Amino acid sequence: MRAGDRSTVTFTRADEILTGVLAGDRRYPTGRVSRRTEGARSYGTPGRTEATLAEALCAACAAGLPVTGVGLALMNGDGPQGLVAASDGPATTLEQLQFSLGEGPCMDASRWGHPVLQPQLRATGPGRWPGFGPAALDAGVEAIFAFPLQVGAIRLGVLDLYRDAPGVLTPADLAEALAFTDAATNLLLHLQDQMPLNGGLHPDLGDATGRVAEVHQATGMVSVQAAVGLADALLLLRARGYACERTLLAVAHDVVTRTLQFLPEDEHHE
């Protein structure tokens, strides 16, 4: 290994992080994670019952860096595909906000393929993301750092780190965040490697995409109901959620269960 070769150092550190998470290393606490489901299973990892591997990685990242919380979301060329894990409630809220509003650091990081670092969200967020910026500040977030997870040109997801106080990541912190980003990428690939060919997504990942599928279904239904294209139908769903202070997932669920319907004239009144 050449001295100063950051890519080699990063991947070596990423391997160390992932090995610790897979082994249930006690240095990586799971008590801080917010479980999406009771009895989250540990696939192929004896002794781990308190958190999924992705949740354990988020907890390790939150504990190992000067940040308040961490979220891991699936992303592809079509946008957000679901929340895989979060270290706490505000991290979950951040991911939901970006998905519901269709904007934010997570979206930009995935779209552009490079980190989006916002150490002073109060100064830069509202102007850059008119919907997400103020909402994130209201949720108590003052800084956010989004790192894309990708293999070549293939988008897998985004690792979001947030702080409840403004401040930059030092060069050492940034290097560690990049190592956790690589570890998260490798973890997603590891989980999917456990599945047989044509076996679908790993359960930990399939759970994350289930609700997003409901949004896609609702978008199609609104497109027919309101006589608009799919892009405009998604905008109508987001507008309804924003106006009612509800998440996109909640509005989509109402459409799919037929407790909410959009009429053609709604295009002009939402």
VMD Tcl script that draws the C-alpha trace (Angstrom):
set ca {
  {0.00 0.00 0.00}
  {1.40 3.40 -0.96}
  {1.53 6.05 1.73}
  {-1.13 8.65 1.18}
  {-3.25 6.43 -1.10}
  {-6.62 7.46 0.34}
  {-8.71 5.07 -1.77}
  {-6.77 2.07 -0.46}
  {-6.99 3.32 3.13}
  {-10.71 4.02 2.77}
  {-11.56 0.55 1.51}
  {-9.38 -1.07 4.18}
  {-11.20 0.89 6.88}
  {-14.55 0.11 5.20}
  {-13.76 -3.59 5.37}
  {-12.92 -3.24 9.07}
  {-16.22 -1.46 9.74}
  {-18.27 -4.01 7.83}
  {-16.48 -6.94 9.47}
  {-17.25 -5.46 12.90}
  {-20.93 -5.03 12.06}
  {-21.24 -8.53 10.60}
  {-19.56 -10.02 13.65}
  {-21.73 -8.09 16.09}
  {-18.67 -6.34 17.48}
  {-19.50 -4.83 20.88}
  {-17.72 -1.61 19.84}
  {-20.72 -0.97 17.59}
  {-23.72 -0.52 19.89}
  {-27.20 -1.40 18.62}
  {-29.11 0.16 21.48}
  {-29.37 3.57 19.78}
  {-31.08 2.34 16.65}
  {-34.75 2.89 15.97}
  {-36.15 -0.49 14.91}
  {-38.55 -0.46 11.96}
  {-40.09 -3.73 13.09}
  {-40.15 -5.75 16.28}
  {-37.88 -8.76 16.32}
  {-35.73 -7.56 13.42}
  {-33.89 -10.62 12.18}
  {-30.15 -11.20 11.88}
  {-29.48 -13.07 8.65}
  {-26.45 -15.28 9.07}
  {-25.18 -13.38 12.12}
  {-25.42 -15.46 15.33}
  {-26.36 -13.59 18.47}
  {-27.65 -10.38 16.86}
  {-31.33 -9.90 17.65}
  {-31.68 -6.21 18.49}
  {-31.12 -4.71 15.06}
  {-30.74 -5.52 11.40}
  {-27.25 -5.24 9.99}
  {-28.10 -1.95 8.27}
  {-29.42 -0.52 11.53}
  {-26.27 -1.65 13.33}
  {-24.15 0.07 10.70}
  {-26.11 3.32 11.12}
  {-25.66 3.11 14.88}
  {-21.93 2.50 14.44}
  {-21.66 5.51 12.15}
  {-23.57 7.75 14.55}
  {-21.36 6.58 17.44}
  {-18.09 6.88 15.52}
  {-18.53 10.34 14.05}
  {-19.44 13.73 15.56}
  {-22.99 13.59 14.20}
  {-26.39 13.31 15.81}
  {-27.94 10.67 13.58}
  {-27.62 8.62 10.41}
  {-30.05 7.33 7.79}
  {-29.57 4.78 4.99}
  {-31.93 4.89 2.02}
  {-32.21 2.98 -1.23}
  {-32.03 5.11 -4.38}
  {-31.94 4.47 -8.11}
  {-32.39 6.45 -11.29}
  {-36.10 6.86 -10.53}
  {-35.44 8.44 -7.14}
  {-35.91 7.23 -3.53}
  {-36.87 3.58 -3.13}
  {-37.30 3.37 0.61}
  {-35.66 3.80 4.01}
  {-33.49 0.84 4.96}
  {-32.40 1.98 8.42}
  {-32.05 5.01 10.68}
  {-30.28 5.60 13.95}
  {-33.10 7.64 15.47}
  {-36.43 9.34 14.88}
  {-35.12 12.61 13.38}
  {-33.04 10.65 10.87}
  {-36.20 8.81 9.82}
  {-38.03 12.14 9.54}
  {-35.28 13.56 7.31}
  {-35.55 10.66 4.86}
  {-39.35 10.89 4.82}
  {-39.19 14.63 4.17}
  {-36.90 14.21 1.18}
  {-39.04 11.45 -0.26}
  {-42.27 13.36 0.30}
  {-41.00 16.68 -1.05}
  {-38.87 15.30 -3.87}
  {-35.85 17.41 -2.94}
  {-32.96 17.54 -0.51}
  {-29.29 16.57 -0.10}
  {-30.05 12.85 -0.44}
  {-31.71 13.39 -3.83}
  {-28.90 15.63 -5.10}
  {-26.13 13.32 -3.91}
  {-27.66 10.37 -5.73}
  {-28.41 12.38 -8.86}
  {-24.96 13.96 -9.13}
  {-22.91 11.05 -7.81}
  {-20.89 13.00 -5.25}
  {-21.31 14.04 -1.60}
  {-23.50 17.00 -0.74}
  {-22.16 18.70 2.39}
  {-24.27 21.32 4.15}
  {-22.60 22.33 7.42}
  {-24.72 25.51 7.74}
  {-28.19 24.36 6.71}
  {-29.89 27.42 8.21}
  {-27.89 29.68 5.89}
  {-28.00 27.58 2.72}
  {-30.90 25.13 2.98}
  {-34.03 27.27 2.47}
  {-32.64 28.88 -0.69}
  {-31.42 25.61 -2.18}
  {-34.38 23.44 -1.15}
  {-37.44 25.68 -0.52}
  {-39.52 22.80 0.83}
  {-36.98 20.59 2.53}
  {-34.76 23.32 4.03}
  {-37.32 24.93 6.36}
  {-38.87 21.55 7.22}
  {-35.48 20.10 8.19}
  {-34.72 23.12 10.36}
  {-38.11 22.74 12.04}
  {-37.13 19.13 12.79}
  {-34.03 20.37 14.62}
  {-31.45 19.68 11.91}
  {-28.71 22.29 11.48}
  {-26.21 20.39 9.29}
  {-26.50 17.47 6.91}
  {-24.00 15.46 4.90}
  {-25.22 13.11 2.14}
  {-22.98 10.46 0.57}
  {-24.06 8.47 -2.51}
  {-23.73 4.68 -2.51}
  {-22.85 3.48 -5.97}
  {-20.90 0.89 -7.94}
  {-19.59 2.58 -11.06}
  {-22.58 4.30 -12.63}
  {-25.09 2.11 -10.76}
  {-26.92 3.96 -7.97}
  {-27.70 1.92 -4.87}
  {-28.57 4.42 -2.17}
  {-27.46 7.29 0.03}
  {-25.99 7.52 3.52}
  {-27.22 10.68 5.28}
  {-25.50 12.10 8.36}
  {-27.06 14.97 10.29}
  {-26.23 17.23 13.21}
  {-28.44 19.23 15.56}
  {-25.76 21.96 15.59}
  {-23.97 23.57 12.63}
  {-20.39 22.64 11.84}
  {-18.14 21.14 9.20}
  {-16.65 17.67 9.07}
  {-12.89 17.74 9.63}
  {-10.71 16.00 7.03}
  {-10.39 13.02 9.38}
  {-14.18 12.94 9.92}
  {-14.76 13.14 6.18}
  {-12.40 10.23 5.56}
  {-14.25 8.18 8.18}
  {-17.61 9.13 6.67}
  {-16.38 7.97 3.27}
  {-15.27 4.69 4.84}
  {-18.74 4.19 6.30}
  {-20.17 5.02 2.87}
  {-18.11 2.25 1.31}
  {-19.08 -0.10 4.13}
  {-22.77 0.68 3.56}
  {-22.38 0.02 -0.17}
  {-20.70 -3.31 0.54}
  {-23.39 -4.19 3.08}
  {-26.18 -3.67 0.54}
  {-24.33 -5.92 -1.89}
  {-23.66 -8.47 0.88}
  {-27.35 -8.64 1.80}
  {-28.43 -9.15 -1.77}
  {-25.75 -11.82 -2.27}
  {-27.59 -13.91 0.35}
  {-30.58 -14.25 -1.99}
  {-30.92 -16.91 -4.69}
  {-31.04 -15.88 -8.33}
  {-34.45 -14.43 -9.19}
  {-35.26 -14.54 -5.49}
  {-36.13 -10.85 -5.27}
  {-34.72 -8.39 -2.80}
  {-33.30 -9.42 0.55}
  {-36.05 -9.08 3.21}
  {-34.27 -6.14 4.85}
  {-34.31 -4.32 1.51}
  {-37.67 -5.56 0.32}
  {-39.32 -4.13 3.44}
  {-37.86 -0.75 2.54}
  {-39.28 -0.76 -0.98}
  {-42.74 -2.04 -0.08}
  {-44.23 1.35 0.78}
  {-42.59 2.99 -2.22}
  {-44.41 0.51 -4.45}
  {-47.63 1.86 -2.93}
  {-46.62 5.37 -4.02}
  {-46.08 4.11 -7.56}
  {-49.51 2.47 -7.51}
  {-51.12 5.63 -6.15}
  {-49.39 7.73 -8.80}
  {-50.91 5.57 -11.52}
  {-54.35 5.79 -9.95}
  {-54.16 9.59 -9.65}
  {-52.98 9.81 -13.25}
  {-56.20 8.10 -14.35}
  {-58.46 9.92 -11.88}
  {-57.15 13.42 -12.62}
  {-56.43 12.78 -16.32}
  {-52.81 13.90 -16.07}
  {-49.42 12.34 -16.80}
  {-47.52 10.33 -14.21}
  {-45.13 13.18 -13.39}
  {-48.03 15.57 -12.75}
  {-49.84 12.89 -10.74}
  {-46.85 12.57 -8.41}
  {-46.78 16.37 -8.06}
  {-50.47 16.29 -7.08}
  {-49.75 13.69 -4.40}
  {-46.87 15.73 -3.03}
  {-48.92 18.95 -3.13}
  {-51.74 17.29 -1.18}
  {-49.29 16.02 1.43}
  {-47.61 19.41 1.75}
  {-50.94 21.23 2.08}
  {-52.22 18.79 4.71}
  {-48.85 18.41 6.50}
  {-48.85 14.66 5.82}
  {-46.19 12.43 4.31}
  {-46.32 11.29 0.71}
  {-46.59 7.71 1.95}
  {-49.69 8.55 3.99}
  {-51.43 10.30 1.10}
  {-50.53 7.45 -1.27}
  {-51.99 4.93 1.17}
  {-55.27 6.86 1.23}
  {-55.41 6.80 -2.56}
  {-54.68 3.08 -2.79}
  {-57.29 2.27 -0.12}
  {-59.73 4.56 -1.97}
  {-60.33 6.90 0.95}
  {-58.97 9.74 -1.16}
  {-59.71 10.44 -4.81}
  {-58.45 13.11 -7.19}
  {-60.86 14.52 -9.76}
  {-59.78 16.16 -13.04}
  {-60.42 19.65 -11.68}
  {-58.01 18.94 -8.78}
  {-55.23 19.73 -11.25}
  {-56.26 23.35 -11.00}
  {-57.07 23.53 -7.30}
  {-54.32 21.58 -5.48}
}
mol new
graphics top color blue
foreach p $ca { graphics top sphere $p radius 0.5 }
foreach p [lrange $ca 0 end-1] q [lrange $ca 1 end] { graphics top cylinder $p $q radius 0.2 }
display resetview
